[in-house]
Every structure is written in structure tokens, then in C-alpha cells.
Amino acid sequence: MSTTSQRLLPEVSTPPLAEAVPQDTMRFADLAADLHPTLIETITQDLGFDHMTPVQEATLHELLHNRVDCLAQAKTGTGKTVAFLLPAIQTLMNKRPTTKKKVSLLVISPTRELALQIAKEASSLLGRLPQYKVQWAIGGTNKDREERDILGGCDILIATPGRLKDHFGNPNVVELFSSLDTLVLDEADRLLDMGFAAELKAIISYLPNKEETKRQGMLFSATIADHVNKFAHLALSPGYKFISTIPAGELNTHEHVTQLLVTVPDFKDVLPATISTLRREVASTGINNFKAILFCPTAAQADWFAESISKASGLPTVSTLHARMSQSKRTNVTNAFRTASSAILIATDVVARGMDFPNVSTVVQINLPTDKESYIHRLGRTARAGRDGRGIFIIAEAESFFPKYRLKEIAFVPTEADISPQDTALVQQTAANSEMQGKAYQAWLGYYKAHLKALNWTPEQLVQHANRYAIDALCAGGVPELQKSTVGKMGLKGVRGLNVVANAPHVGRGGQANAPAGGVASSGPGSWKGGRRMPKPYSEPQEEPSYQHAGRTRRKDHQ
């Protein structure tokens, strides 16, 4: 590990600088007039890259020589990280040293994993320049220590929006950005789709005026929707250059990957159908060639599916990844799956974009995605770098409107679920012995609450479906309890059919509980049980979709 960072990066397996480097593009040596010899030597000799990727060829000259502000359309895994890091590092090297170092480059990333990935690549590019320091600011880590490290010396900061906004509460941190040279928003469309527009606007408001400081701005985005264009005008200087590095007429993943559509009668059938489908796919490809990502709507559902699928025989090793896990655990799971030749990763949208996992043969999506874009981005984890891939979409009959109307341009292959009695029995046995019934029920209820209009359900119908799911799919033996405050936050107050209990006692600073009126604490989720505090309710993972409440959309922090 280079000394370019004061903190040791977690052991993040850095993907190649590009998955495929064509030999008919420019060489990095061709940038000798604009790029420092040390950087060229690092890339060509230390990292072993002679030719640029098409993304790098299309952007580097403009960013280095003309120092334009740029909105670049580029897919993940095409070498875009180097495309924005090299010009920023060159700008940093061009600066005269000052007595007190300040942040020269700020990169904002939608997820922790992608932020650490970028930090790793930045440290690799600075391998021969140990005087420059790379730091990162991400959720799930010690904020105070992070702040000390940033204040102790930071030339390049890679950050997620929520944590960075928190740090800007300290004027000393804000001062470090007073002469910022480069601002990069990576996966800009994902940042905005995840509801970070307000945080990004607040962050930019803390930065010095871009016209006065002449800082360079770069937005890299896989898609250029209207909201990305609008935000570009806020983050970039007038007259910025748009560069698309996606060749005209190039097929998107969803247009050339075979996609199976498995529709089951009821929500309780989804998990057994998933196991049976995985068995069939493994039998077809061979277990040694089967590497799949299975996307679930919520963290609780990902854990619930993993609990059953890991017990099914004849399948590869199963792991889980979502934002409710500790950062160290997420890093370990990410690295293990990236290097595995055969495995199943059950995840939420925390890995739908930005993460490079080689040789993923199959993407399986369970139940409703948040939207069409989410479905397409998830599918993009397979069929990368010219390799083949396969998609499988498993839904209940009530969700059949989504592929029919929202994905009507996709030629799905209707496929029989073929649920085996053994897999149904496995799911039921696992459910009966699981401690996740309450969490899975609550997560299911909260997720589908956000899709009432699309499903054409009333709140009462939502509760009826959720209760049936709890009894038939989760084998809960009854309707799980929900605390009064949770019901209110979900916007379901007064809806019949819910099993509402008193709120759990509040734990004060000294660890003492303030018991609810009457001195009796409920035994539902988040309550006192056996003398210990049970998990709090309504704490779904940060990357999950918004809940609809009181006519407003409340986004969760996706870090």
C-alpha cells in the first residue's frame, strides 16, 4: 500500500483500470505534452497499461490540454475513473506548494464501495508521489477519526454525499476546500436517482465560487436524463462540453441479453420459485461456471432469501450484501465475490451500479424494482466486456404489470416456475425456525407501500396482502407486531388489520429505559426481551426506496 494515504484502505480488490483495452487507441505516452512523466511511467510501467480505453481517449485531451468542464456519458467498467483522476492529479502537481495543504480534488460517489474503489485507484496512480495524501469520507466509519485524518492532510478526498455534508458542519473542514481545483461527480445519474440532489446542492453551496477559483468540473454518468442535464448547469461552468463515449447504435445490455420471465401465482411462491430456478440454471451451466447476483428490494428480504437459499443443496456458496451491514463486512463480501469463480451474491441496489464484478453469468431480480432504470442497471452487472450473460426476472402475478408496461421493449422469454415440493418444504421449514419474520414482514409492508398506485391497491388491500405474506410465506403463525410509531411513519395509521403495539421504551444516555405508560414494554420488534434491547423497528437499509407519507416522498440515505 502506498503512503499516499494516512489511513490504510480496507483490502478492496481493485478491478482493472479497464476491462478491455483496445490496441488501436492512443497511447498514454502520446499525452507527454500535457501529462507529467511520472504519471505516464506509473500507468505504463507500474500498472501495465500502454493504450487508453475509448473513454480515456475521448476525454483526456480535452480535460488535460483544454481544461474544459465536462459532462461525460460513460458506462461503468470502461476506465472512466482514470479519465477523471489523471487530469485532477496533474492539476494538483502543477500547483505551487503552500505551507498549509488544502483539498485539491473532491470526488463524490453514490456508494461506499465505489468510493473506496476510487480511492484505491487514486492511491495506485500516486504510487510514485507519496507526498500527496488520499482520504475518504463515507458512512459506516468513525466520523471523528475521519475528520482528524482529513484535517491532518488531504489533497484528494473521495466522499459519499451524506457523510461529506456532515463534515461540512465543521468550519475547519470547509476551509480546506477554499482553493478547490477539481470537482467530480461520479455516477451522477445514480446520485440523483438515489435522492441526493439536496445534499449535492448543499455541498456545492459550501464550495467557493467556481468562476473565481476557476475550478474544473466533471460529471460522469451512464445515462443523460433531464435531471442530469439540469444538475450539470449547477455543478459545471457555462459552456461545458458534453462528451458521449458510448458509440452510436451500440446495444444496451437489456437489448441483447436473454431475459427469462418467471411469473408465480402469489408472493409466497417467489422464494421457492427462486430456489428451483437457480437449481435449473446451475444444472444447465454447471456449478463451476455459475456466478450470479440476486437482487432483492430490501435488506431484510435479502437476509431472508439468503437464509433459505444457503440451505439448498447443489448451489454455489451464498453471501449477502446490503447497507445494513458493517463497512468491514461489506468490503470482505465484495472482495470474496469479485475473486470467486462460482458464487451467488444476494444483494440490494447497493451494488446495482458502479461495482465491477468480473464474469457474472446471471442476474436474477426478485419482485418489483424501484423503476425501469433500476431493472436495467441491475441487469448491467452481467454480459460485460464482450462476455455472455443471462437475466431472470421472478415476480408474483400482482406485479405482472411491470414487465408488460414498464419494460415493454424487452422480449422476455416466459418461463415456467417449476417449483419442486422439496424447495417449498425447505422454505417453510426455514421460515418456521427463523427469527426474521417480524423484520421481513415490516420491510415487505414498507416497500410495497411505496408502490400502492402502481399496484392499484388501497392501504387496506396492502395490509391484507402483507398479512397473508406473513402467514403463508414467512410462517409467522399470525400477524407480526408493529410499533405505533412505525405505523405512523409508514402512513398507515388507522388502517385495519395491523397488529399495533405500544412503542418500545426509550433508552436514555445512561442506558436506562423509560418504560411506556403502565410500566410494561411490548414484546414486539424493538422491545425489551430477556433483559436486552431488541433491534429497533423501521430501520430498513439506507439504499432502499422511499416510503410515501403525508403526500411527500422521504428518501433514505443510500450510503
Secondary structure, 3 states (H helix, E strand, C coil): CCCCCCCCCCCCCCCCCCCCCCCCCCEHHHHCCCCCHHHHHHHHHHCCCCECCHHHHHHHHHHHCCCCCEEEECCCCCCHHHHHHHHHHHHHHHCCCCCCCCCCEEEECCCHHHHHHHHHHHHHHCCCCCCCCEEEECCCCCHHHHHHHHHHCCCEEEECHHHHHHHCCCHHHHHCCCCCCEEEECCHHHHHHCCCHHHHHHHHHHCCCHHHHCCEEEEEECCCCHHHHHHHHHHCCCCCEEEECCCCCCCCHHHHCEEEEEEECCHHHHHHHHHHHHHHHHHHHCHHHCEEEEECCCHHHHHHHHHHHCCCCCCCCEEEECCCCCHHHHHHHHHHHHHCCCEEEEECHHHCCCCCCCCCCEEEEECCCCCHHHHHHHHCCCCCCCCCCEEEEEEEHHHCHHHHHHCCCCCCEECCCCCCHHHHHHHHHHHHCCCCHHHHHHHHHHHHHCCHHHHCCCHHHHHHHHHHHHHHCCCCCCCCEEEHHHHHHCCCCCCCCCEEECCCCEECCCCCEECCCCCCCCCCCCCEECCEECCCCCCCCCCCCCEEECCEEECCCCC
